[in-house]
Amino acid sequence: MSVPTQFENVTVVCKSNIYFDGGVISHTVLFTDGTKKTIGMIRAGTYKFDTGAPELMQIIGGACRVKLAGATDWTSYATGTEFNVPGKSFFEIAVDSGLAEYVCSFLTEK
């Protein structure tokens, strides 16, 4: 996987998306084709997110562990890796120390 370093010709929503008292912070990026991504960071801790649409999470800095809905084990992800989360589901994400940075792409359902 190639880690994204920048996006061209986009609109960035200035207001932050703040979750878990600042444990997770992101900004929404809107593309001219109507697609949407968020870019953000996750502080040390464990967090649970519900999903509407399917998501592709790319880890662009740091590391995390993830447990998808229905899974019993955690999977580790480092910089340069990615994972998919089904729509209408949830996942738990844990950062053991430092920060994890990510790009989340919201995918259309097939």
Summary of the structure (lengths in Angstrom):
residues: 110
radius of gyration: 13.4
end to end distance: 22.4
largest distance: 40.8
contacts: 289
relative contact order: 0.27
helix: 3%
strand: 61%
